[in-house]
Amino acid sequence: MTNEELSALGVAKSVDARGTACPGPLLEAKKAIGTIASGEVMEILSADEGTRVDIPKWCTKQGHEYLGTVEENGYYKIFMKKK
């Protein structure tokens, strides 16, 4: 997806993990995924570069759909859809 498409997505849950280092953002995402319904989109905000790798791997492993990452001013917005 393009950055414009990602930014236009309706997000059911936003997880702000910018204050945590690896593996904090992944752990926050794992906790939050249970609060959204199947097919809904969640975004994870993280300043930790490792999250850009960890979240897509976790999505693949769990069957969720990794949609993409948008780089903002010093942090990343990572989008995923729950299976």
mmCIF file of the N, C-alpha and C atoms, coordinates in Angstrom:
data_MODEL
# 
_entry.id   MODEL 
# 
loop_
_atom_site.group_PDB 
_atom_site.id 
_atom_site.type_symbol 
_atom_site.label_atom_id 
_atom_site.label_alt_id 
_atom_site.label_comp_id 
_atom_site.label_asym_id 
_atom_site.label_entity_id 
_atom_site.label_seq_id 
_atom_site.pdbx_PDB_ins_code 
_atom_site.Cartn_x 
_atom_site.Cartn_y 
_atom_site.Cartn_z 
_atom_site.occupancy 
_atom_site.B_iso_or_equiv 
_atom_site.pdbx_formal_charge 
_atom_site.auth_seq_id 
_atom_site.auth_comp_id 
_atom_site.auth_asym_id 
_atom_site.auth_atom_id 
_atom_site.pdbx_PDB_model_num 
ATOM 1   N N  . MET A 1 1  ? 0.846   -1.183  0.000  1.00 0.00 ? 1  MET A N  1 
ATOM 2   C CA . MET A 1 1  ? 0.000   0.000   0.000  1.00 0.00 ? 1  MET A CA 1 
ATOM 3   C C  . MET A 1 1  ? 0.890   1.245   0.000  1.00 0.00 ? 1  MET A C  1 
ATOM 4   N N  . THR A 1 2  ? 0.384   2.299   -0.593 1.00 0.00 ? 2  THR A N  1 
ATOM 5   C CA . THR A 1 2  ? 1.140   3.552   -0.589 1.00 0.00 ? 2  THR A CA 1 
ATOM 6   C C  . THR A 1 2  ? 0.965   4.262   0.765  1.00 0.00 ? 2  THR A C  1 
ATOM 7   N N  . ASN A 1 3  ? 1.819   5.235   1.028  1.00 0.00 ? 3  ASN A N  1 
ATOM 8   C CA . ASN A 1 3  ? 1.704   6.003   2.266  1.00 0.00 ? 3  ASN A CA 1 
ATOM 9   C C  . ASN A 1 3  ? 0.345   6.700   2.353  1.00 0.00 ? 3  ASN A C  1 
ATOM 10  N N  . GLU A 1 4  ? -0.165  7.186   1.212  1.00 0.00 ? 4  GLU A N  1 
ATOM 11  C CA . GLU A 1 4  ? -1.451  7.862   1.204  1.00 0.00 ? 4  GLU A CA 1 
ATOM 12  C C  . GLU A 1 4  ? -2.580  6.884   1.544  1.00 0.00 ? 4  GLU A C  1 
ATOM 13  N N  . GLU A 1 5  ? -2.510  5.667   1.000  1.00 0.00 ? 5  GLU A N  1 
ATOM 14  C CA . GLU A 1 5  ? -3.526  4.652   1.298  1.00 0.00 ? 5  GLU A CA 1 
ATOM 15  C C  . GLU A 1 5  ? -3.471  4.244   2.764  1.00 0.00 ? 5  GLU A C  1 
ATOM 16  N N  . LEU A 1 6  ? -2.251  4.090   3.282  1.00 0.00 ? 6  LEU A N  1 
ATOM 17  C CA . LEU A 1 6  ? -2.112  3.717   4.690  1.00 0.00 ? 6  LEU A CA 1 
ATOM 18  C C  . LEU A 1 6  ? -2.656  4.813   5.595  1.00 0.00 ? 6  LEU A C  1 
ATOM 19  N N  . SER A 1 7  ? -2.338  6.054   5.272  1.00 0.00 ? 7  SER A N  1 
ATOM 20  C CA . SER A 1 7  ? -2.784  7.179   6.104  1.00 0.00 ? 7  SER A CA 1 
ATOM 21  C C  . SER A 1 7  ? -4.297  7.351   6.058  1.00 0.00 ? 7  SER A C  1 
ATOM 22  N N  . ALA A 1 8  ? -4.946  6.889   5.007  1.00 0.00 ? 8  ALA A N  1 
ATOM 23  C CA . ALA A 1 8  ? -6.391  7.031   4.864  1.00 0.00 ? 8  ALA A CA 1 
ATOM 24  C C  . ALA A 1 8  ? -7.168  5.873   5.498  1.00 0.00 ? 8  ALA A C  1 
ATOM 25  N N  . LEU A 1 9  ? -6.470  4.854   6.000  1.00 0.00 ? 9  LEU A N  1 
ATOM 26  C CA . LEU A 1 9  ? -7.146  3.692   6.584  1.00 0.00 ? 9  LEU A CA 1 
ATOM 27  C C  . LEU A 1 9  ? -7.915  4.085   7.844  1.00 0.00 ? 9  LEU A C  1 
ATOM 28  N N  . GLY A 1 10 ? -9.033  3.448   8.051  1.00 0.00 ? 10 GLY A N  1 
ATOM 29  C CA . GLY A 1 10 ? -9.761  3.589   9.317  1.00 0.00 ? 10 GLY A CA 1 
ATOM 30  C C  . GLY A 1 10 ? -9.111  2.667   10.334 1.00 0.00 ? 10 GLY A C  1 
ATOM 31  N N  . VAL A 1 11 ? -8.612  3.235   11.399 1.00 0.00 ? 11 VAL A N  1 
ATOM 32  C CA . VAL A 1 11 ? -7.874  2.459   12.398 1.00 0.00 ? 11 VAL A CA 1 
ATOM 33  C C  . VAL A 1 11 ? -8.768  2.216   13.608 1.00 0.00 ? 11 VAL A C  1 
ATOM 34  N N  . ALA A 1 12 ? -8.920  0.950   13.982 1.00 0.00 ? 12 ALA A N  1 
ATOM 35  C CA . ALA A 1 12 ? -9.748  0.601   15.142 1.00 0.00 ? 12 ALA A CA 1 
ATOM 36  C C  . ALA A 1 12 ? -9.003  0.829   16.449 1.00 0.00 ? 12 ALA A C  1 
ATOM 37  N N  . LYS A 1 13 ? -7.678  0.679   16.409 1.00 0.00 ? 13 LYS A N  1 
ATOM 38  C CA . LYS A 1 13 ? -6.877  0.806   17.633 1.00 0.00 ? 13 LYS A CA 1 
ATOM 39  C C  . LYS A 1 13 ? -5.520  1.392   17.273 1.00 0.00 ? 13 LYS A C  1 
ATOM 40  N N  . SER A 1 14 ? -5.074  2.368   18.078 1.00 0.00 ? 14 SER A N  1 
ATOM 41  C CA . SER A 1 14 ? -3.749  2.939   17.905 1.00 0.00 ? 14 SER A CA 1 
ATOM 42  C C  . SER A 1 14 ? -2.960  2.667   19.180 1.00 0.00 ? 14 SER A C  1 
ATOM 43  N N  . VAL A 1 15 ? -1.803  2.050   19.020 1.00 0.00 ? 15 VAL A N  1 
ATOM 44  C CA . VAL A 1 15 ? -0.945  1.720   20.149 1.00 0.00 ? 15 VAL A CA 1 
ATOM 45  C C  . VAL A 1 15 ? 0.266   2.648   20.097 1.00 0.00 ? 15 VAL A C  1 
ATOM 46  N N  . ASP A 1 16 ? 0.381   3.521   21.091 1.00 0.00 ? 16 ASP A N  1 
ATOM 47  C CA . ASP A 1 16 ? 1.504   4.455   21.127 1.00 0.00 ? 16 ASP A CA 1 
ATOM 48  C C  . ASP A 1 16 ? 2.605   3.865   22.001 1.00 0.00 ? 16 ASP A C  1 
ATOM 49  N N  . ALA A 1 17 ? 3.608   3.284   21.357 1.00 0.00 ? 17 ALA A N  1 
ATOM 50  C CA . ALA A 1 17 ? 4.721   2.650   22.071 1.00 0.00 ? 17 ALA A CA 1 
ATOM 51  C C  . ALA A 1 17 ? 6.017   3.405   21.822 1.00 0.00 ? 17 ALA A C  1 
ATOM 52  N N  . ARG A 1 18 ? 5.910   4.684   21.528 1.00 0.00 ? 18 ARG A N  1 
ATOM 53  C CA . ARG A 1 18 ? 7.094   5.476   21.203 1.00 0.00 ? 18 ARG A CA 1 
ATOM 54  C C  . ARG A 1 18 ? 8.057   5.625   22.373 1.00 0.00 ? 18 ARG A C  1 
ATOM 55  N N  . GLY A 1 19 ? 7.589   5.438   23.592 1.00 0.00 ? 19 GLY A N  1 
ATOM 56  C CA . GLY A 1 19 ? 8.455   5.594   24.756 1.00 0.00 ? 19 GLY A CA 1 
ATOM 57  C C  . GLY A 1 19 ? 9.150   4.321   25.181 1.00 0.00 ? 19 GLY A C  1 
ATOM 58  N N  . THR A 1 20 ? 8.967   3.232   24.416 1.00 0.00 ? 20 THR A N  1 
ATOM 59  C CA . THR A 1 20 ? 9.565   1.958   24.797 1.00 0.00 ? 20 THR A CA 1 
ATOM 60  C C  . THR A 1 20 ? 10.565  1.496   23.747 1.00 0.00 ? 20 THR A C  1 
ATOM 61  N N  . ALA A 1 21 ? 11.538  0.720   24.200 1.00 0.00 ? 21 ALA A N  1 
ATOM 62  C CA . ALA A 1 21 ? 12.525  0.141   23.289 1.00 0.00 ? 21 ALA A CA 1 
ATOM 63  C C  . ALA A 1 21 ? 12.181  -1.321  23.050 1.00 0.00 ? 21 ALA A C  1 
ATOM 64  N N  . CYS A 1 22 ? 12.775  -1.895  22.046 1.00 0.00 ? 22 CYS A N  1 
ATOM 65  C CA . CYS A 1 22 ? 12.555  -3.294  21.678 1.00 0.00 ? 22 CYS A CA 1 
ATOM 66  C C  . CYS A 1 22 ? 12.775  -4.192  22.898 1.00 0.00 ? 22 CYS A C  1 
ATOM 67  N N  . PRO A 1 23 ? 11.907  -5.101  23.190 1.00 0.00 ? 23 PRO A N  1 
ATOM 68  C CA . PRO A 1 23 ? 10.714  -5.554  22.472 1.00 0.00 ? 23 PRO A CA 1 
ATOM 69  C C  . PRO A 1 23 ? 9.414   -4.902  22.936 1.00 0.00 ? 23 PRO A C  1 
ATOM 70  N N  . GLY A 1 24 ? 9.496   -3.771  23.608 1.00 0.00 ? 24 GLY A N  1 
ATOM 71  C CA . GLY A 1 24 ? 8.308   -3.112  24.145 1.00 0.00 ? 24 GLY A CA 1 
ATOM 72  C C  . GLY A 1 24 ? 7.189   -2.888  23.141 1.00 0.00 ? 24 GLY A C  1 
ATOM 73  N N  . PRO A 1 25 ? 7.463   -2.307  21.970 1.00 0.00 ? 25 PRO A N  1 
ATOM 74  C CA . PRO A 1 25 ? 6.379   -2.093  21.002 1.00 0.00 ? 25 PRO A CA 1 
ATOM 75  C C  . PRO A 1 25 ? 5.687   -3.392  20.569 1.00 0.00 ? 25 PRO A C  1 
ATOM 76  N N  . LEU A 1 26 ? 6.449   -4.440  20.393 1.00 0.00 ? 26 LEU A N  1 
ATOM 77  C CA . LEU A 1 26 ? 5.853   -5.728  20.001 1.00 0.00 ? 26 LEU A CA 1 
ATOM 78  C C  . LEU A 1 26 ? 4.971   -6.261  21.131 1.00 0.00 ? 26 LEU A C  1 
ATOM 79  N N  . LEU A 1 27 ? 5.441   -6.152  22.353 1.00 0.00 ? 27 LEU A N  1 
ATOM 80  C CA . LEU A 1 27 ? 4.647   -6.620  23.492 1.00 0.00 ? 27 LEU A CA 1 
ATOM 81  C C  . LEU A 1 27 ? 3.365   -5.809  23.623 1.00 0.00 ? 27 LEU A C  1 
ATOM 82  N N  . GLU A 1 28 ? 3.446   -4.501  23.399 1.00 0.00 ? 28 GLU A N  1 
ATOM 83  C CA . GLU A 1 28 ? 2.248   -3.647  23.441 1.00 0.00 ? 28 GLU A CA 1 
ATOM 84  C C  . GLU A 1 28 ? 1.264   -4.055  22.336 1.00 0.00 ? 28 GLU A C  1 
ATOM 85  N N  . ALA A 1 29 ? 1.788   -4.367  21.156 1.00 0.00 ? 29 ALA A N  1 
ATOM 86  C CA . ALA A 1 29 ? 0.927   -4.797  20.045 1.00 0.00 ? 29 ALA A CA 1 
ATOM 87  C C  . ALA A 1 29 ? 0.248   -6.128  20.374 1.00 0.00 ? 29 ALA A C  1 
ATOM 88  N N  . LYS A 1 30 ? 0.996   -7.043  20.973 1.00 0.00 ? 30 LYS A N  1 
ATOM 89  C CA . LYS A 1 30 ? 0.426   -8.345  21.334 1.00 0.00 ? 30 LYS A CA 1 
ATOM 90  C C  . LYS A 1 30 ? -0.707  -8.187  22.341 1.00 0.00 ? 30 LYS A C  1 
ATOM 91  N N  . LYS A 1 31 ? -0.547  -7.261  23.284 1.00 0.00 ? 31 LYS A N  1 
ATOM 92  C CA . LYS A 1 31 ? -1.614  -7.016  24.266 1.00 0.00 ? 31 LYS A CA 1 
ATOM 93  C C  . LYS A 1 31 ? -2.836  -6.395  23.604 1.00 0.00 ? 31 LYS A C  1 
ATOM 94  N N  . ALA A 1 32 ? -2.609  -5.460  22.706 1.00 0.00 ? 32 ALA A N  1 
ATOM 95  C CA . ALA A 1 32 ? -3.707  -4.695  22.113 1.00 0.00 ? 32 ALA A CA 1 
ATOM 96  C C  . ALA A 1 32 ? -4.487  -5.478  21.059 1.00 0.00 ? 32 ALA A C  1 
ATOM 97  N N  . ILE A 1 33 ? -3.870  -6.469  20.443 1.00 0.00 ? 33 ILE A N  1 
ATOM 98  C CA . ILE A 1 33 ? -4.552  -7.184  19.348 1.00 0.00 ? 33 ILE A CA 1 
ATOM 99  C C  . ILE A 1 33 ? -5.832  -7.866  19.834 1.00 0.00 ? 33 ILE A C  1 
ATOM 100 N N  . GLY A 1 34 ? -5.858  -8.218  21.096 1.00 0.00 ? 34 GLY A N  1 
ATOM 101 C CA . GLY A 1 34 ? -7.042  -8.865  21.649 1.00 0.00 ? 34 GLY A CA 1 
ATOM 102 C C  . GLY A 1 34 ? -8.223  -7.923  21.834 1.00 0.00 ? 34 GLY A C  1 
ATOM 103 N N  . THR A 1 35 ? -7.994  -6.630  21.693 1.00 0.00 ? 35 THR A N  1 
ATOM 104 C CA . THR A 1 35 ? -9.060  -5.656  21.920 1.00 0.00 ? 35 THR A CA 1 
ATOM 105 C C  . THR A 1 35 ? -9.769  -5.246  20.632 1.00 0.00 ? 35 THR A C  1 
ATOM 106 N N  . ILE A 1 36 ? -9.303  -5.758  19.478 1.00 0.00 ? 36 ILE A N  1 
ATOM 107 C CA . ILE A 1 36 ? -9.965  -5.417  18.213 1.00 0.00 ? 36 ILE A CA 1 
ATOM 108 C C  . ILE A 1 36 ? -10.548 -6.677  17.591 1.00 0.00 ? 36 ILE A C  1 
ATOM 109 N N  . ALA A 1 37 ? -11.519 -6.491  16.716 1.00 0.00 ? 37 ALA A N  1 
ATOM 110 C CA . ALA A 1 37 ? -12.194 -7.610  16.060 1.00 0.00 ? 37 ALA A CA 1 
ATOM 111 C C  . ALA A 1 37 ? -11.433 -8.054  14.816 1.00 0.00 ? 37 ALA A C  1 
ATOM 112 N N  . SER A 1 38 ? -11.698 -9.260  14.389 1.00 0.00 ? 38 SER A N  1 
ATOM 113 C CA . SER A 1 38 ? -11.108 -9.796  13.171 1.00 0.00 ? 38 SER A CA 1 
ATOM 114 C C  . SER A 1 38 ? -11.450 -8.883  11.982 1.00 0.00 ? 38 SER A C  1 
ATOM 115 N N  . GLY A 1 39 ? -10.435 -8.571  11.186 1.00 0.00 ? 39 GLY A N  1 
ATOM 116 C CA . GLY A 1 39 ? -10.630 -7.710  10.015 1.00 0.00 ? 39 GLY A CA 1 
ATOM 117 C C  . GLY A 1 39 ? -10.401 -6.240  10.293 1.00 0.00 ? 39 GLY A C  1 
ATOM 118 N N  . GLU A 1 40 ? -10.277 -5.874  11.568 1.00 0.00 ? 40 GLU A N  1 
ATOM 119 C CA . GLU A 1 40 ? -10.017 -4.465  11.906 1.00 0.00 ? 40 GLU A CA 1 
ATOM 120 C C  . GLU A 1 40 ? -8.528  -4.163  11.804 1.00 0.00 ? 40 GLU A C  1 
ATOM 121 N N  . VAL A 1 41 ? -8.237  -2.874  11.640 1.00 0.00 ? 41 VAL A N  1 
ATOM 122 C CA . VAL A 1 41 ? -6.855  -2.414  11.451 1.00 0.00 ? 41 VAL A CA 1 
ATOM 123 C C  . VAL A 1 41 ? -6.341  -1.785  12.749 1.00 0.00 ? 41 VAL A C  1 
ATOM 124 N N  . MET A 1 42 ? -5.083  -2.086  13.058 1.00 0.00 ? 42 MET A N  1 
ATOM 125 C CA . MET A 1 42 ? -4.419  -1.498  14.215 1.00 0.00 ? 42 MET A CA 1 
ATOM 126 C C  . MET A 1 42 ? -3.140  -0.838  13.725 1.00 0.00 ? 42 MET A C  1 
ATOM 127 N N  . GLU A 1 43 ? -2.801  0.312   14.318 1.00 0.00 ? 43 GLU A N  1 
ATOM 128 C CA . GLU A 1 43 ? -1.530  0.946   14.018 1.00 0.00 ? 43 GLU A CA 1 
ATOM 129 C C  . GLU A 1 43 ? -0.686  0.941   15.281 1.00 0.00 ? 43 GLU A C  1 
ATOM 130 N N  . ILE A 1 44 ? 0.606   0.741   15.113 1.00 0.00 ? 44 ILE A N  1 
ATOM 131 C CA . ILE A 1 44 ? 1.555   0.763   16.213 1.00 0.00 ? 44 ILE A CA 1 
ATOM 132 C C  . ILE A 1 44 ? 2.519   1.909   15.952 1.00 0.00 ? 44 ILE A C  1 
ATOM 133 N N  . LEU A 1 45 ? 2.613   2.837   16.896 1.00 0.00 ? 45 LEU A N  1 
ATOM 134 C CA . LEU A 1 45 ? 3.547   3.956   16.791 1.00 0.00 ? 45 LEU A CA 1 
ATOM 135 C C  . LEU A 1 45 ? 4.799   3.578   17.572 1.00 0.00 ? 45 LEU A C  1 
ATOM 136 N N  . SER A 1 46 ? 5.947   3.640   16.913 1.00 0.00 ? 46 SER A N  1 
ATOM 137 C CA . SER A 1 46 ? 7.187   3.238   17.575 1.00 0.00 ? 46 SER A CA 1 
ATOM 138 C C  . SER A 1 46 ? 8.356   4.063   17.054 1.00 0.00 ? 46 SER A C  1 
ATOM 139 N N  . ALA A 1 47 ? 9.243   4.410   17.970 1.00 0.00 ? 47 ALA A N  1 
ATOM 140 C CA . ALA A 1 47 ? 10.478  5.102   17.586 1.00 0.00 ? 47 ALA A CA 1 
ATOM 141 C C  . ALA A 1 47 ? 11.640  4.120   17.495 1.00 0.00 ? 47 ALA A C  1 
ATOM 142 N N  . ASP A 1 48 ? 11.396  2.870   17.844 1.00 0.00 ? 48 ASP A N  1 
ATOM 143 C CA . ASP A 1 48 ? 12.428  1.836   17.819 1.00 0.00 ? 48 ASP A CA 1 
ATOM 144 C C  . ASP A 1 48 ? 12.487  1.209   16.422 1.00 0.00 ? 48 ASP A C  1 
ATOM 145 N N  . GLU A 1 49 ? 13.652  1.319   15.778 1.00 0.00 ? 49 GLU A N  1 
ATOM 146 C CA . GLU A 1 49 ? 13.774  0.831   14.400 1.00 0.00 ? 49 GLU A CA 1 
ATOM 147 C C  . GLU A 1 49 ? 13.549  -0.674  14.277 1.00 0.00 ? 49 GLU A C  1 
ATOM 148 N N  . GLY A 1 50 ? 13.869  -1.418  15.302 1.00 0.00 ? 50 GLY A N  1 
ATOM 149 C CA . GLY A 1 50 ? 13.670  -2.870  15.273 1.00 0.00 ? 50 GLY A CA 1 
ATOM 150 C C  . GLY A 1 50 ? 12.219  -3.267  15.106 1.00 0.00 ? 50 GLY A C  1 
ATOM 151 N N  . THR A 1 51 ? 11.315  -2.383  15.488 1.00 0.00 ? 51 THR A N  1 
ATOM 152 C CA . THR A 1 51 ? 9.889   -2.668  15.369 1.00 0.00 ? 51 THR A CA 1 
ATOM 153 C C  . THR A 1 51 ? 9.484   -2.844  13.908 1.00 0.00 ? 51 THR A C  1 
ATOM 154 N N  . ARG A 1 52 ? 10.181  -2.156  13.013 1.00 0.00 ? 52 ARG A N  1 
ATOM 155 C CA . ARG A 1 52 ? 9.879   -2.268  11.574 1.00 0.00 ? 52 ARG A CA 1 
ATOM 156 C C  . ARG A 1 52 ? 10.069  -3.690  11.068 1.00 0.00 ? 52 ARG A C  1 
ATOM 157 N N  . VAL A 1 53 ? 10.910  -4.452  11.740 1.00 0.00 ? 53 VAL A N  1 
ATOM 158 C CA . VAL A 1 53 ? 11.149  -5.850  11.366 1.00 0.00 ? 53 VAL A CA 1 
ATOM 159 C C  . VAL A 1 53 ? 10.283  -6.776  12.213 1.00 0.00 ? 53 VAL A C  1 
ATOM 160 N N  . ASP A 1 54 ? 10.206  -6.482  13.508 1.00 0.00 ? 54 ASP A N  1 
ATOM 161 C CA . ASP A 1 54 ? 9.506   -7.368  14.445 1.00 0.00 ? 54 ASP A CA 1 
ATOM 162 C C  . ASP A 1 54 ? 8.012   -7.496  14.147 1.00 0.00 ? 54 ASP A C  1 
ATOM 163 N N  . ILE A 1 55 ? 7.342   -6.392  13.886 1.00 0.00 ? 55 ILE A N  1 
ATOM 164 C CA . ILE A 1 55 ? 5.886   -6.449  13.678 1.00 0.00 ? 55 ILE A CA 1 
ATOM 165 C C  . ILE A 1 55 ? 5.525   -7.233  12.413 1.00 0.00 ? 55 ILE A C  1 
ATOM 166 N N  . PRO A 1 56 ? 6.172   -6.990  11.261 1.00 0.00 ? 56 PRO A N  1 
ATOM 167 C CA . PRO A 1 56 ? 5.833   -7.811  10.090 1.00 0.00 ? 56 PRO A CA 1 
ATOM 168 C C  . PRO A 1 56 ? 6.088   -9.305  10.309 1.00 0.00 ? 56 PRO A C  1 
ATOM 169 N N  . LYS A 1 57 ? 7.181   -9.647  10.992 1.00 0.00 ? 57 LYS A N  1 
ATOM 170 C CA . LYS A 1 57 ? 7.464   -11.065 11.280 1.00 0.00 ? 57 LYS A CA 1 
ATOM 171 C C  . LYS A 1 57 ? 6.379   -11.667 12.160 1.00 0.00 ? 57 LYS A C  1 
ATOM 172 N N  . TRP A 1 58 ? 5.984   -10.928 13.176 1.00 0.00 ? 58 TRP A N  1 
ATOM 173 C CA . TRP A 1 58 ? 4.940   -11.399 14.085 1.00 0.00 ? 58 TRP A CA 1 
ATOM 174 C C  . TRP A 1 58 ? 3.621   -11.579 13.318 1.00 0.00 ? 58 TRP A C  1 
ATOM 175 N N  . CYS A 1 59 ? 3.287   -10.642 12.443 1.00 0.00 ? 59 CYS A N  1 
ATOM 176 C CA . CYS A 1 59 ? 2.065   -10.747 11.640 1.00 0.00 ? 59 CYS A CA 1 
ATOM 177 C C  . CYS A 1 59 ? 2.072   -12.031 10.813 1.00 0.00 ? 59 CYS A C  1 
ATOM 178 N N  . THR A 1 60 ? 3.177   -12.284 10.147 1.00 0.00 ? 60 THR A N  1 
ATOM 179 C CA . THR A 1 60 ? 3.291   -13.489 9.312  1.00 0.00 ? 60 THR A CA 1 
ATOM 180 C C  . THR A 1 60 ? 3.128   -14.743 10.161 1.00 0.00 ? 60 THR A C  1 
ATOM 181 N N  . LYS A 1 61 ? 3.777   -14.753 11.293 1.00 0.00 ? 61 LYS A N  1 
ATOM 182 C CA . LYS A 1 61 ? 3.737   -15.918 12.182 1.00 0.00 ? 61 LYS A CA 1 
ATOM 183 C C  . LYS A 1 61 ? 2.331   -16.173 12.721 1.00 0.00 ? 61 LYS A C  1 
ATOM 184 N N  . GLN A 1 62 ? 1.588   -15.094 13.001 1.00 0.00 ? 62 GLN A N  1 
ATOM 185 C CA . GLN A 1 62 ? 0.266   -15.223 13.609 1.00 0.00 ? 62 GLN A CA 1 
ATOM 186 C C  . GLN A 1 62 ? -0.870  -15.239 12.584 1.00 0.00 ? 62 GLN A C  1 
ATOM 187 N N  . GLY A 1 63 ? -0.571  -14.987 11.322 1.00 0.00 ? 63 GLY A N  1 
ATOM 188 C CA . GLY A 1 63 ? -1.592  -14.983 10.286 1.00 0.00 ? 63 GLY A CA 1 
ATOM 189 C C  . GLY A 1 63 ? -2.272  -13.634 10.087 1.00 0.00 ? 63 GLY A C  1 
ATOM 190 N N  . HIS A 1 64 ? -1.804  -12.600 10.785 1.00 0.00 ? 64 HIS A N  1 
ATOM 191 C CA . HIS A 1 64 ? -2.341  -11.254 10.579 1.00 0.00 ? 64 HIS A CA 1 
ATOM 192 C C  . HIS A 1 64 ? -1.729  -10.682 9.298  1.00 0.00 ? 64 HIS A C  1 
ATOM 193 N N  . GLU A 1 65 ? -2.360  -9.661  8.766  1.00 0.00 ? 65 GLU A N  1 
ATOM 194 C CA . GLU A 1 65 ? -1.860  -9.058  7.531  1.00 0.00 ? 65 GLU A CA 1 
ATOM 195 C C  . GLU A 1 65 ? -1.088  -7.779  7.834  1.00 0.00 ? 65 GLU A C  1 
ATOM 196 N N  . TYR A 1 66 ? 0.188   -7.783  7.507  1.00 0.00 ? 66 TYR A N  1 
ATOM 197 C CA . TYR A 1 66 ? 0.997   -6.574  7.623  1.00 0.00 ? 66 TYR A CA 1 
ATOM 198 C C  . TYR A 1 66 ? 0.666   -5.701  6.431  1.00 0.00 ? 66 TYR A C  1 
ATOM 199 N N  . LEU A 1 67 ? 0.252   -4.447  6.665  1.00 0.00 ? 67 LEU A N  1 
ATOM 200 C CA . LEU A 1 67 ? -0.180  -3.572  5.588  1.00 0.00 ? 67 LEU A CA 1 
ATOM 201 C C  . LEU A 1 67 ? 0.901   -2.604  5.122  1.00 0.00 ? 67 LEU A C  1 
ATOM 202 N N  . GLY A 1 68 ? 1.806   -2.223  6.028  1.00 0.00 ? 68 GLY A N  1 
ATOM 203 C CA . GLY A 1 68 ? 2.875   -1.314  5.643  1.00 0.00 ? 68 GLY A CA 1 
ATOM 204 C C  . GLY A 1 68 ? 3.282   -0.403  6.777  1.00 0.00 ? 68 GLY A C  1 
ATOM 205 N N  . THR A 1 69 ? 4.311   0.390   6.495  1.00 0.00 ? 69 THR A N  1 
ATOM 206 C CA . THR A 1 69 ? 4.877   1.304   7.486  1.00 0.00 ? 69 THR A CA 1 
ATOM 207 C C  . THR A 1 69 ? 5.015   2.687   6.879  1.00 0.00 ? 69 THR A C  1 
ATOM 208 N N  . VAL A 1 70 ? 4.630   3.688   7.643  1.00 0.00 ? 70 VAL A N  1 
ATOM 209 C CA . VAL A 1 70 ? 4.813   5.082   7.248  1.00 0.00 ? 70 VAL A CA 1 
ATOM 210 C C  . VAL A 1 70 ? 5.800   5.700   8.222  1.00 0.00 ? 70 VAL A C  1 
ATOM 211 N N  . GLU A 1 71 ? 6.837   6.352   7.695  1.00 0.00 ? 71 GLU A N  1 
ATOM 212 C CA . GLU A 1 71 ? 7.812   7.014   8.544  1.00 0.00 ? 71 GLU A CA 1 
ATOM 213 C C  . GLU A 1 71 ? 7.367   8.456   8.763  1.00 0.00 ? 71 GLU A C  1 
ATOM 214 N N  . GLU A 1 72 ? 7.246   8.818   10.032 1.00 0.00 ? 72 GLU A N  1 
ATOM 215 C CA . GLU A 1 72 ? 6.858   10.182  10.402 1.00 0.00 ? 72 GLU A CA 1 
ATOM 216 C C  . GLU A 1 72 ? 8.082   10.907  10.939 1.00 0.00 ? 72 GLU A C  1 
ATOM 217 N N  . ASN A 1 73 ? 7.882   11.950  11.666 1.00 0.00 ? 73 ASN A N  1 
ATOM 218 C CA . ASN A 1 73 ? 8.982   12.747  12.227 1.00 0.00 ? 73 ASN A CA 1 
ATOM 219 C C  . ASN A 1 73 ? 9.643   12.024  13.392 1.00 0.00 ? 73 ASN A C  1 
ATOM 220 N N  . GLY A 1 74 ? 10.573  11.127  13.105 1.00 0.00 ? 74 GLY A N  1 
ATOM 221 C CA . GLY A 1 74 ? 11.307  10.439  14.152 1.00 0.00 ? 74 GLY A CA 1 
ATOM 222 C C  . GLY A 1 74 ? 10.652  9.184   14.693 1.00 0.00 ? 74 GLY A C  1 
ATOM 223 N N  . TYR A 1 75 ? 9.573   8.750   14.084 1.00 0.00 ? 75 TYR A N  1 
ATOM 224 C CA . TYR A 1 75 ? 8.948   7.490   14.511 1.00 0.00 ? 75 TYR A CA 1 
ATOM 225 C C  . TYR A 1 75 ? 8.248   6.830   13.322 1.00 0.00 ? 75 TYR A C  1 
ATOM 226 N N  . TYR A 1 76 ? 7.777   5.614   13.562 1.00 0.00 ? 76 TYR A N  1 
ATOM 227 C CA . TYR A 1 76 ? 7.113   4.834   12.512 1.00 0.00 ? 76 TYR A CA 1 
ATOM 228 C C  . TYR A 1 76 ? 5.673   4.555   12.894 1.00 0.00 ? 76 TYR A C  1 
ATOM 229 N N  . LYS A 1 77 ? 4.810   4.532   11.876 1.00 0.00 ? 77 LYS A N  1 
ATOM 230 C CA . LYS A 1 77 ? 3.433   4.076   12.031 1.00 0.00 ? 77 LYS A CA 1 
ATOM 231 C C  . LYS A 1 77 ? 3.350   2.770   11.268 1.00 0.00 ? 77 LYS A C  1 
ATOM 232 N N  . ILE A 1 78 ? 3.120   1.694   11.992 1.00 0.00 ? 78 ILE A N  1 
ATOM 233 C CA . ILE A 1 78 ? 3.072   0.374   11.382 1.00 0.00 ? 78 ILE A CA 1 
ATOM 234 C C  . ILE A 1 78 ? 1.621   -0.101  11.401 1.00 0.00 ? 78 ILE A C  1 
ATOM 235 N N  . PHE A 1 79 ? 1.115   -0.472  10.227 1.00 0.00 ? 79 PHE A N  1 
ATOM 236 C CA . PHE A 1 79 ? -0.289  -0.846  10.089 1.00 0.00 ? 79 PHE A CA 1 
ATOM 237 C C  . PHE A 1 79 ? -0.417  -2.348  9.869  1.00 0.00 ? 79 PHE A C  1 
ATOM 238 N N  . MET A 1 80 ? -1.414  -2.924  10.542 1.00 0.00 ? 80 MET A N  1 
ATOM 239 C CA . MET A 1 80 ? -1.681  -4.351  10.380 1.00 0.00 ? 80 MET A CA 1 
ATOM 240 C C  . MET A 1 80 ? -3.174  -4.615  10.505 1.00 0.00 ? 80 MET A C  1 
ATOM 241 N N  . LYS A 1 81 ? -3.612  -5.699  9.874  1.00 0.00 ? 81 LYS A N  1 
ATOM 242 C CA . LYS A 1 81 ? -5.025  -6.092  9.951  1.00 0.00 ? 81 LYS A CA 1 
ATOM 243 C C  . LYS A 1 81 ? -5.099  -7.427  10.675 1.00 0.00 ? 81 LYS A C  1 
ATOM 244 N N  . LYS A 1 82 ? -5.972  -7.509  11.667 1.00 0.00 ? 82 LYS A N  1 
ATOM 245 C CA . LYS A 1 82 ? -6.122  -8.744  12.440 1.00 0.00 ? 82 LYS A CA 1 
ATOM 246 C C  . LYS A 1 82 ? -6.770  -9.817  11.589 1.00 0.00 ? 82 LYS A C  1 
ATOM 247 N N  . LYS A 1 83 ? -6.296  -11.049 11.704 1.00 0.00 ? 83 LYS A N  1 
ATOM 248 C CA . LYS A 1 83 ? -6.869  -12.157 10.918 1.00 0.00 ? 83 LYS A CA 1 
ATOM 249 C C  . LYS A 1 83 ? -8.251  -12.492 11.394 1.00 0.00 ? 83 LYS A C  1 
# 
